[in-house]
């Protein structure tokens, strides 16, 4: 028994050696490891990050705003964002490549160590993450310690995949997921995209080809196993097939629009389907095209005053829940400007949104 303390110490030290390298593999971990852990401003910087992670603020996308970095009052912001299966979250920061800015995407839990899903590297300005199921994530943003800059930011959604029919877009999609087939005997497990015969059908993502050929209701068809998401993509009713085996890249021509199989005699179109381990899934959000917002520069005042009765809301808009009401005239520190709405923090560290 006298050896147990030494054994426990060895186990503890071994665990620490495993944890520390893992911690230092993240952008934030490497940065924090290089700081003086006892420095008061560094401790305040870390506290602001943890404080932001515990908020329940939300954003609807697209969102464009300007965020101010403060010294000696460090600032961090964090928002919960809801995504549909197949949507790609994109976040961009207008900054020099040499500047480090902490932009991270986590699962939306409030656990002490939520799962990190994506992070911005120092030389990058753009982060993206794909939802492979209906999901909620927490996006966290924080400038470096001692930074005093104003950063312009935009966060928006894009489809995970390239639109599968060359030269076409949302208006070409008809007969959506779940529509009746065979008089209601079955439902449509995909989307029909209408285009003239011979229009190129392209790889929606990088991957490798599975079955290519003609069989069953789909007529001439191509199966593509997409690399990034792990989904299988089904292209049916092709007039002819251009690629028959091997690896393909996003945008490569796989075949041409037609009306083979049970579409014979009807309007030429591509039946586009997506399958996961549980079967077919709705392809809409994987390919629906969305606009990309432009950066906007907003003035971010350091401190503003608001009268009693002002409501702090959970997000930048009246539909968002009210989190608190100011009981008296108060000075508020502005964290970010969303154009018509400001994100502010009260002296008692309550954070929310108010009209500008």
C-alpha positions as CSV (number, residue, x, y, z in Angstrom):
1,X,0.0,0.0,0.0
2,X,2.9,2.4,0.7
3,X,3.5,2.6,-3.1
4,X,0.0,3.7,-4.0
5,X,0.7,7.5,-3.7
6,X,3.7,7.2,-6.1
7,X,1.7,5.1,-8.5
8,X,-1.2,7.6,-8.5
9,X,1.2,10.5,-9.0
10,X,2.8,8.8,-12.0
11,X,-0.7,8.2,-13.5
12,X,-1.6,11.8,-12.9
13,X,1.6,13.2,-14.5
14,X,1.1,10.8,-17.4
15,X,-2.4,12.1,-17.9
16,X,-1.2,15.7,-17.8
17,X,1.4,15.0,-20.5
18,X,-1.4,13.6,-22.7
19,X,-3.8,16.5,-22.0
20,X,-1.3,19.3,-22.5
21,X,-0.1,18.4,-26.0
22,X,-3.8,18.0,-27.0
23,X,-4.6,21.4,-25.6
24,X,-1.7,22.9,-27.4
25,X,-2.8,21.5,-30.8
26,X,-5.6,24.1,-31.0
27,X,-5.0,27.7,-32.1
28,X,-6.3,29.0,-28.8
29,X,-4.3,26.4,-26.8
30,X,-1.0,27.3,-28.4
31,X,-1.7,31.0,-27.8
32,X,-2.7,30.5,-24.1
33,X,0.3,28.3,-23.4
34,X,2.6,31.1,-24.5
35,X,1.0,33.6,-22.0
36,X,1.8,34.3,-18.4
37,X,-0.9,32.5,-16.6
38,X,-0.8,34.8,-13.6
39,X,-1.0,38.1,-15.6
40,X,-4.2,39.9,-14.6
41,X,-5.1,41.1,-18.1
42,X,-4.6,37.5,-19.4
43,X,-6.9,36.2,-16.7
44,X,-9.5,38.8,-17.6
45,X,-9.2,37.8,-21.3
46,X,-9.8,34.2,-20.4
47,X,-12.7,35.1,-18.2
48,X,-14.4,37.1,-20.9
49,X,-14.2,34.1,-23.2
50,X,-15.8,31.7,-20.6
51,X,-18.4,34.3,-19.8
52,X,-19.4,34.7,-23.5
53,X,-19.6,30.9,-23.8
54,X,-22.2,30.8,-21.1
55,X,-24.5,33.2,-22.8
56,X,-27.6,32.2,-24.8
57,X,-27.4,34.9,-27.4
58,X,-28.6,33.8,-30.9
59,X,-28.2,34.8,-34.5
60,X,-30.3,34.3,-37.6
61,X,-28.3,34.2,-40.7
62,X,-27.0,35.9,-42.7
63,X,-25.5,38.3,-40.1
64,X,-23.1,41.1,-40.8
65,X,-21.5,43.2,-38.0
66,X,-18.5,45.1,-36.7
67,X,-16.9,44.1,-33.4
68,X,-14.6,46.2,-31.2
69,X,-11.6,44.9,-29.3
70,X,-11.1,46.6,-26.0
71,X,-8.0,47.3,-23.8
72,X,-7.9,46.9,-20.8
73,X,-11.4,45.4,-21.0
74,X,-11.1,42.3,-23.3
75,X,-14.1,41.3,-25.2
76,X,-15.5,38.0,-26.5
77,X,-18.8,37.2,-28.1
78,X,-20.6,33.9,-28.6
79,X,-23.9,33.0,-30.5
80,X,-26.0,29.9,-31.0
81,X,-26.9,29.2,-34.6
82,X,-29.4,26.7,-36.0
83,X,-28.6,24.8,-39.2
84,X,-30.5,22.4,-41.5
85,X,-28.9,19.2,-42.7
86,X,-26.8,20.0,-45.7
87,X,-26.2,23.7,-44.9
88,X,-22.7,24.9,-44.7
89,X,-21.9,27.6,-42.1
90,X,-19.4,30.2,-43.4
91,X,-17.8,32.8,-41.2
92,X,-15.4,35.5,-42.5
93,X,-13.3,38.1,-40.7
94,X,-11.9,41.1,-42.5
95,X,-8.4,41.1,-41.1
96,X,-4.7,41.0,-42.2
97,X,-3.4,37.5,-42.7
98,X,-0.7,38.2,-40.1
99,X,-3.3,39.0,-37.3
100,X,-4.5,36.2,-35.0
101,X,-8.2,36.3,-34.4
102,X,-10.0,33.5,-32.5
103,X,-13.0,32.2,-34.4
104,X,-14.3,28.8,-33.3
105,X,-17.3,26.6,-33.9
106,X,-18.5,24.3,-31.1
107,X,-21.4,22.0,-30.5
108,X,-24.2,24.0,-28.8
109,X,-24.0,22.4,-25.4
110,X,-23.1,24.4,-22.2
111,X,-20.6,21.7,-21.1
112,X,-17.2,22.8,-19.7
113,X,-15.5,21.2,-22.6
114,X,-17.8,21.3,-25.6
115,X,-16.6,19.6,-28.8
116,X,-14.6,21.9,-31.1
117,X,-15.8,21.5,-34.7
118,X,-13.8,24.1,-36.6
119,X,-11.4,26.9,-35.9
120,X,-9.8,29.7,-37.9
121,X,-6.0,29.4,-38.4
122,X,-3.8,32.5,-38.2
123,X,-3.3,32.9,-41.9
124,X,-6.9,32.3,-42.7
125,X,-9.9,34.8,-43.0
126,X,-12.6,32.2,-43.7
127,X,-14.0,29.3,-41.7
128,X,-16.6,26.8,-42.8
129,X,-18.4,23.8,-41.3
130,X,-21.1,21.5,-42.8
131,X,-24.1,20.3,-40.9
132,X,-24.6,16.6,-41.7
133,X,-27.9,16.6,-39.7
134,X,-30.2,19.3,-38.4
135,X,-28.0,20.8,-35.7
136,X,-27.2,23.8,-33.5
137,X,-23.7,25.1,-33.0
138,X,-22.1,27.8,-30.9
139,X,-19.8,30.3,-32.8
140,X,-17.3,32.1,-30.6
141,X,-15.2,35.2,-31.6
142,X,-12.5,36.9,-29.7
143,X,-9.6,39.2,-30.7
144,X,-6.1,38.7,-29.2
145,X,-5.1,40.1,-25.8
146,X,-4.2,43.8,-25.9
147,X,-5.9,44.2,-29.4
148,X,-7.8,47.5,-29.9
149,X,-9.0,47.0,-33.5
150,X,-12.5,47.0,-35.0
151,X,-13.2,43.9,-37.1
152,X,-15.8,43.5,-39.8
153,X,-17.5,40.1,-39.7
154,X,-20.0,38.2,-41.7
155,X,-21.6,34.8,-41.0
156,X,-23.9,33.1,-43.5
157,X,-25.1,29.8,-44.9
158,X,-24.2,28.1,-48.2
159,X,-25.2,24.7,-49.6
160,X,-22.7,21.9,-48.9
161,X,-22.7,20.8,-52.5
162,X,-22.4,22.4,-55.9
163,X,-25.6,22.6,-57.9
164,X,-25.7,19.4,-59.9
165,X,-27.0,20.7,-63.2
166,X,-24.6,23.0,-65.1
167,X,-26.0,26.5,-65.6
168,X,-29.1,25.9,-63.6
169,X,-30.2,27.1,-60.1
170,X,-33.1,27.1,-57.7
171,X,-35.8,27.9,-60.2
172,X,-35.1,24.7,-62.1
173,X,-36.0,22.6,-59.0
174,X,-39.5,21.0,-59.1
175,X,-41.2,18.0,-57.5
176,X,-39.6,18.2,-54.1
177,X,-38.9,15.7,-51.4
178,X,-41.9,13.9,-50.1
179,X,-44.2,14.5,-53.1
180,X,-46.6,11.6,-54.0
181,X,-45.6,9.0,-56.5
182,X,-47.6,6.2,-58.0
183,X,-50.9,7.7,-56.7
184,X,-49.6,8.0,-53.2
185,X,-48.1,4.5,-53.0
186,X,-44.7,6.0,-52.4
187,X,-43.1,9.4,-51.8
188,X,-40.4,11.1,-53.8
189,X,-37.0,10.5,-52.3
190,X,-35.2,13.4,-54.0
191,X,-35.6,16.5,-56.1
192,X,-36.3,16.8,-59.8
193,X,-34.2,19.4,-61.6
194,X,-35.6,20.3,-65.1
195,X,-33.3,21.2,-68.0
196,X,-33.0,20.5,-71.7
197,X,-31.8,17.2,-72.9
198,X,-28.0,17.0,-73.0
199,X,-27.4,19.6,-70.3
200,X,-24.3,18.5,-68.3
201,X,-24.8,16.9,-64.9
202,X,-21.9,17.5,-62.6
203,X,-20.3,16.1,-59.5
204,X,-21.8,18.0,-56.5
205,X,-18.6,17.3,-54.5
206,X,-15.3,15.5,-54.6
207,X,-15.7,11.7,-54.3
208,X,-15.5,8.4,-56.1
209,X,-17.9,6.7,-58.4
210,X,-19.9,3.7,-57.5
211,X,-22.4,2.0,-59.8
212,X,-22.8,3.6,-63.2
213,X,-25.2,2.1,-65.8
214,X,-28.8,1.5,-66.5
215,X,-31.3,-0.3,-64.3
216,X,-34.7,0.0,-62.7
217,X,-36.8,3.1,-62.3
218,X,-33.8,5.4,-62.5
219,X,-32.8,4.4,-66.0
220,X,-29.3,5.5,-66.8
221,X,-27.7,6.5,-63.5
222,X,-24.6,7.4,-61.6
223,X,-23.8,6.9,-57.9
224,X,-21.2,9.2,-56.3
225,X,-19.8,8.6,-52.8
226,X,-18.9,12.1,-51.6
227,X,-15.8,12.5,-49.5
228,X,-16.4,15.3,-47.1
229,X,-19.8,14.4,-45.8
230,X,-19.9,10.7,-46.4
231,X,-23.2,10.8,-48.2
232,X,-24.0,8.8,-51.4
233,X,-25.4,10.9,-54.2
234,X,-27.8,9.4,-56.8
235,X,-28.2,10.9,-60.3
236,X,-31.0,9.3,-62.3
237,X,-32.8,9.5,-65.7
238,X,-29.6,10.5,-67.5
239,X,-29.6,10.6,-71.3
240,X,-26.0,9.3,-71.3
241,X,-23.2,8.7,-68.9
242,X,-19.8,10.5,-69.2
243,X,-17.9,9.1,-66.2
244,X,-17.9,5.4,-65.3
245,X,-15.3,4.8,-62.6
246,X,-12.7,6.3,-60.3
247,X,-12.3,9.6,-58.4
248,X,-14.0,12.7,-59.5
249,X,-13.7,16.4,-58.5
250,X,-16.5,18.8,-57.7
251,X,-17.8,20.2,-61.0
252,X,-16.6,17.2,-63.2
253,X,-19.2,16.2,-65.8
254,X,-20.8,12.8,-64.9
255,X,-23.5,12.6,-67.6
256,X,-26.2,14.5,-69.3
257,X,-29.9,15.3,-68.5
258,X,-32.4,13.0,-70.1
259,X,-35.6,11.0,-69.3
260,X,-34.6,7.4,-69.2
261,X,-36.2,4.8,-66.8
262,X,-39.7,5.5,-65.6
263,X,-39.3,9.1,-66.8
264,X,-39.5,8.0,-70.5
265,X,-41.8,10.2,-72.5
266,X,-41.8,12.9,-69.9
267,X,-40.0,16.2,-69.6
268,X,-36.2,15.8,-69.4
269,X,-34.9,16.3,-65.9
270,X,-32.3,15.0,-63.3
271,X,-33.6,13.1,-60.3
272,X,-31.2,14.1,-57.6
273,X,-31.1,12.0,-54.4
274,X,-28.9,11.8,-51.3
275,X,-28.5,8.8,-49.1
276,X,-26.9,8.3,-45.7
277,X,-26.7,5.3,-43.4
278,X,-30.3,5.6,-42.4
279,X,-31.6,5.9,-46.0
280,X,-32.7,8.8,-48.2
281,X,-32.5,12.4,-46.8
282,X,-33.9,15.6,-48.2
283,X,-31.4,17.1,-50.7
284,X,-32.9,20.6,-50.6
285,X,-30.4,22.3,-48.2
286,X,-27.5,20.5,-49.8
287,X,-27.9,22.3,-53.1
288,X,-30.3,25.3,-52.6
289,X,-28.3,28.4,-53.6
290,X,-28.1,31.3,-51.2
291,X,-26.8,34.8,-51.6
292,X,-23.4,35.8,-50.0
293,X,-23.6,39.0,-48.0
294,X,-21.0,41.8,-48.4
295,X,-18.9,43.1,-45.5
296,X,-20.2,46.3,-44.0
297,X,-18.3,48.8,-41.7
298,X,-20.3,50.0,-38.7
299,X,-19.1,52.5,-36.1
300,X,-18.7,50.9,-32.7
301,X,-18.9,53.5,-29.9
302,X,-17.2,52.4,-26.7
303,X,-20.0,53.4,-24.2
304,X,-23.6,54.5,-24.7
305,X,-26.3,55.4,-22.3
306,X,-29.9,54.0,-22.4
307,X,-32.9,54.9,-20.3
308,X,-34.8,52.7,-17.9
309,X,-37.2,50.3,-19.6
310,X,-34.8,49.4,-22.4
311,X,-35.0,45.7,-23.1
312,X,-32.0,43.6,-23.7
313,X,-32.9,40.9,-26.3
314,X,-31.4,37.5,-27.0
315,X,-30.7,38.4,-30.7
316,X,-30.6,41.4,-33.0
317,X,-34.3,41.9,-33.6
318,X,-37.7,42.3,-31.9
319,X,-38.8,38.7,-32.4
320,X,-36.0,37.6,-30.1
321,X,-36.8,37.0,-26.4
322,X,-36.3,39.7,-23.9
323,X,-33.5,38.8,-21.4
324,X,-33.6,41.8,-19.1
325,X,-35.0,45.3,-18.7
326,X,-32.9,48.2,-17.5
327,X,-34.4,49.5,-14.2
328,X,-32.6,52.8,-14.5
329,X,-30.6,54.9,-16.9
330,X,-27.4,53.0,-17.5
331,X,-24.1,53.2,-19.3
332,X,-23.6,50.2,-21.6
333,X,-20.3,49.0,-23.2
334,X,-20.9,48.4,-26.9
335,X,-19.4,45.0,-28.0
336,X,-20.7,45.0,-31.6
337,X,-22.8,46.9,-34.1
338,X,-25.2,45.0,-36.4
339,X,-26.4,48.1,-38.2
340,X,-29.9,48.6,-36.6
341,X,-29.0,46.7,-33.5
342,X,-26.2,47.0,-30.9
343,X,-24.8,44.2,-28.8
344,X,-24.0,45.7,-25.4
345,X,-22.9,44.7,-21.9
346,X,-24.2,46.3,-18.7
347,X,-22.1,47.0,-15.6
348,X,-23.4,43.8,-14.0
349,X,-22.1,41.8,-17.1
350,X,-25.6,41.2,-18.6
351,X,-25.2,41.0,-22.4
352,X,-27.9,41.5,-25.0
353,X,-29.1,43.4,-28.0
354,X,-30.8,46.8,-28.1
355,X,-32.0,48.9,-31.1
356,X,-29.4,51.4,-32.3
